[in-house]
Amino acid sequence: MPNQTRTAFLAEYRKARHDGDFDRALEIAFAAMDHDQDHPDDMPLMPELRGMHYLAAA
């Protein structure tokens, strides 16, 4: 997946979560799982989606 597409994908997920559109966020998460399964050699998306829910240590 090209970086620009990956960035747009993650931004769309972030926006859906921010807006409280959990149905859309779930659709995006399922699409990420499908992508990860179909493209095992690409950098996986799901760890990035999961990582958005953890606070970073300062």
TIVO-2410 file (N, C-alpha, C; in nm, 3 decimals):
# residues 58
REC num residu      c1      c2      c3 atome chaine
REC   1      M   0.085  -0.117   0.000     N      A
REC   1      M   0.000   0.000   0.000    CA      A
REC   1      M   0.090   0.124   0.000     C      A
REC   2      P   0.067   0.214  -0.092     N      A
REC   2      P   0.147   0.337  -0.095    CA      A
REC   2      P   0.130   0.419   0.034     C      A
REC   3      N   0.234   0.493   0.070     N      A
REC   3      N   0.229   0.572   0.194    CA      A
REC   3      N   0.113   0.670   0.198     C      A
REC   4      Q   0.083   0.733   0.085     N      A
REC   4      Q  -0.025   0.831   0.082    CA      A
REC   4      Q  -0.160   0.763   0.109     C      A
REC   5      T  -0.181   0.646   0.053     N      A
REC   5      T  -0.304   0.571   0.076    CA      A
REC   5      T  -0.312   0.527   0.222     C      A
REC   6      R  -0.200   0.479   0.274     N      A
REC   6      R  -0.194   0.434   0.413    CA      A
REC   6      R  -0.227   0.548   0.508     C      A
REC   7      T  -0.170   0.665   0.482     N      A
REC   7      T  -0.195   0.782   0.566    CA      A
REC   7      T  -0.342   0.822   0.560     C      A
REC   8      A  -0.401   0.820   0.441     N      A
REC   8      A  -0.542   0.854   0.427    CA      A
REC   8      A  -0.630   0.753   0.499     C      A
REC   9      F  -0.596   0.627   0.491     N      A
REC   9      F  -0.670   0.520   0.559    CA      A
REC   9      F  -0.670   0.543   0.710     C      A
REC  10      L  -0.552   0.570   0.765     N      A
REC  10      L  -0.540   0.592   0.910    CA      A
REC  10      L  -0.610   0.721   0.952     C      A
REC  11      A  -0.604   0.824   0.868     N      A
REC  11      A  -0.671   0.950   0.899    CA      A
REC  11      A  -0.823   0.931   0.900     C      A
REC  12      E  -0.873   0.850   0.808     N      A
REC  12      E  -1.017   0.825   0.802    CA      A
REC  12      E  -1.063   0.751   0.928     C      A
REC  13      Y  -0.983   0.654   0.973     N      A
REC  13      Y  -1.014   0.583   1.097    CA      A
REC  13      Y  -1.014   0.679   1.216     C      A
REC  14      R  -0.910   0.762   1.224     N      A
REC  14      R  -0.899   0.858   1.334    CA      A
REC  14      R  -1.020   0.953   1.336     C      A
REC  15      K  -1.062   1.000   1.219     N      A
REC  15      K  -1.176   1.091   1.210    CA      A
REC  15      K  -1.305   1.020   1.252     C      A
REC  16      A  -1.324   0.897   1.208     N      A
REC  16      A  -1.444   0.822   1.246    CA      A
REC  16      A  -1.451   0.805   1.397     C      A
REC  17      R  -1.338   0.773   1.460     N      A
REC  17      R  -1.336   0.758   1.607    CA      A
REC  17      R  -1.364   0.892   1.674     C      A
REC  18      H  -1.304   0.998   1.623     N      A
REC  18      H  -1.323   1.131   1.682    CA      A
REC  18      H  -1.469   1.174   1.672     C      A
REC  19      D  -1.532   1.144   1.558     N      A
REC  19      D  -1.672   1.183   1.536    CA      A
REC  19      D  -1.770   1.091   1.606     C      A
REC  20      G  -1.722   0.982   1.663     N      A
REC  20      G  -1.811   0.887   1.730    CA      A
REC  20      G  -1.884   0.796   1.632     C      A
REC  21      D  -1.836   0.788   1.509     N      A
REC  21      D  -1.897   0.702   1.407    CA      A
REC  21      D  -1.831   0.564   1.418     C      A
REC  22      F  -1.875   0.488   1.518     N      A
REC  22      F  -1.810   0.361   1.547    CA      A
REC  22      F  -1.842   0.254   1.442     C      A
REC  23      D  -1.955   0.267   1.373     N      A
REC  23      D  -1.984   0.174   1.263    CA      A
REC  23      D  -1.879   0.190   1.152     C      A
REC  24      R  -1.848   0.314   1.117     N      A
REC  24      R  -1.747   0.340   1.014    CA      A
REC  24      R  -1.609   0.296   1.062     C      A
REC  25      A  -1.577   0.323   1.188     N      A
REC  25      A  -1.448   0.282   1.243    CA      A
REC  25      A  -1.434   0.130   1.238     C      A
REC  26      L  -1.543   0.059   1.266     N      A
REC  26      L  -1.540  -0.087   1.260    CA      A
REC  26      L  -1.521  -0.136   1.117     C      A
REC  27      E  -1.588  -0.071   1.021     N      A
REC  27      E  -1.569  -0.107   0.881    CA      A
REC  27      E  -1.422  -0.090   0.841     C      A
REC  28      I  -1.361   0.018   0.884     N      A
REC  28      I  -1.222   0.044   0.851    CA      A
REC  28      I  -1.131  -0.059   0.917     C      A
REC  29      A  -1.162  -0.096   1.042     N      A
REC  29      A  -1.082  -0.197   1.112    CA      A
REC  29      A  -1.091  -0.331   1.040     C      A
REC  30      F  -1.211  -0.369   0.996     N      A
REC  30      F  -1.226  -0.493   0.921    CA      A
REC  30      F  -1.150  -0.487   0.789     C      A
REC  31      A  -1.154  -0.373   0.723     N      A
REC  31      A  -1.079  -0.357   0.598    CA      A
REC  31      A  -0.929  -0.370   0.625     C      A
REC  32      A  -0.883  -0.318   0.738     N      A
REC  32      A  -0.741  -0.330   0.774    CA      A
REC  32      A  -0.704  -0.476   0.798     C      A
REC  33      M  -0.791  -0.550   0.866     N      A
REC  33      M  -0.764  -0.692   0.889    CA      A
REC  33      M  -0.759  -0.768   0.756     C      A
REC  34      D  -0.852  -0.738   0.667     N      A
REC  34      D  -0.852  -0.802   0.535    CA      A
REC  34      D  -0.725  -0.769   0.458     C      A
REC  35      H  -0.685  -0.643   0.462     N      A
REC  35      H  -0.563  -0.602   0.392    CA      A
REC  35      H  -0.442  -0.675   0.449     C      A
REC  36      D  -0.432  -0.680   0.581     N      A
REC  36      D  -0.318  -0.747   0.644    CA      A
REC  36      D  -0.313  -0.895   0.605     C      A
REC  37      Q  -0.429  -0.958   0.598     N      A
REC  37      Q  -0.433  -1.099   0.562    CA      A
REC  37      Q  -0.399  -1.120   0.414     C      A
REC  38      D  -0.448  -1.031   0.329     N      A
REC  38      D  -0.426  -1.045   0.185    CA      A
REC  38      D  -0.286  -1.003   0.140     C      A
REC  39      H  -0.219  -0.920   0.220     N      A
REC  39      H  -0.086  -0.868   0.185    CA      A
REC  39      H   0.011  -0.889   0.302     C      A
REC  40      P   0.049  -1.013   0.328     N      A
REC  40      P   0.133  -1.040   0.445    CA      A
REC  40      P   0.272  -0.977   0.438     C      A
REC  41      D   0.318  -0.940   0.318     N      A
REC  41      D   0.451  -0.881   0.305    CA      A
REC  41      D   0.451  -0.730   0.327     C      A
REC  42      D   0.333  -0.667   0.327     N      A
REC  42      D   0.323  -0.524   0.353    CA      A
REC  42      D   0.330  -0.498   0.504     C      A
REC  43      M   0.361  -0.374   0.540     N      A
REC  43      M   0.359  -0.336   0.680    CA      A
REC  43      M   0.214  -0.344   0.729     C      A
REC  44      P   0.186  -0.415   0.838     N      A
REC  44      P   0.047  -0.434   0.881    CA      A
REC  44      P  -0.019  -0.305   0.931     C      A
REC  45      L  -0.149  -0.297   0.907     N      A
REC  45      L  -0.227  -0.180   0.948    CA      A
REC  45      L  -0.283  -0.194   1.090     C      A
REC  46      M  -0.325  -0.312   1.126     N      A
REC  46      M  -0.393  -0.329   1.255    CA      A
REC  46      M  -0.310  -0.284   1.375     C      A
REC  47      P  -0.181  -0.314   1.381     N      A
REC  47      P  -0.105  -0.263   1.496    CA      A
REC  47      P  -0.108  -0.110   1.506     C      A
REC  48      E  -0.111  -0.043   1.390     N      A
REC  48      E  -0.119   0.103   1.393    CA      A
REC  48      E  -0.254   0.149   1.444     C      A
REC  49      L  -0.361   0.081   1.402     N      A
REC  49      L  -0.494   0.118   1.451    CA      A
REC  49      L  -0.503   0.094   1.602     C      A
REC  50      R  -0.450  -0.019   1.647     N      A
REC  50      R  -0.453  -0.048   1.791    CA      A
REC  50      R  -0.368   0.054   1.868     C      A
REC  51      G  -0.257   0.093   1.810     N      A
REC  51      G  -0.167   0.186   1.877    CA      A
REC  51      G  -0.227   0.324   1.899     C      A
REC  52      M  -0.328   0.358   1.822     N      A
REC  52      M  -0.392   0.489   1.838    CA      A
REC  52      M  -0.468   0.500   1.970     C      A
REC  53      H  -0.491   0.387   2.036     N      A
REC  53      H  -0.570   0.387   2.159    CA      A
REC  53      H  -0.484   0.386   2.286     C      A
REC  54      Y  -0.353   0.391   2.270     N      A
REC  54      Y  -0.263   0.392   2.385    CA      A
REC  54      Y  -0.200   0.530   2.400     C      A
REC  55      L  -0.187   0.572   2.523     N      A
REC  55      L  -0.120   0.698   2.550    CA      A
REC  55      L   0.030   0.678   2.537     C      A
REC  56      A   0.097   0.773   2.476     N      A
REC  56      A   0.241   0.764   2.462    CA      A
REC  56      A   0.308   0.808   2.592     C      A
REC  57      A   0.413   0.741   2.627     N      A
REC  57      A   0.488   0.779   2.747    CA      A
REC  57      A   0.578   0.897   2.712     C      A
REC  58      A   0.580   0.993   2.800     N      A
REC  58      A   0.662   1.111   2.775    CA      A
REC  58      A   0.797   1.100   2.839     C      A
***
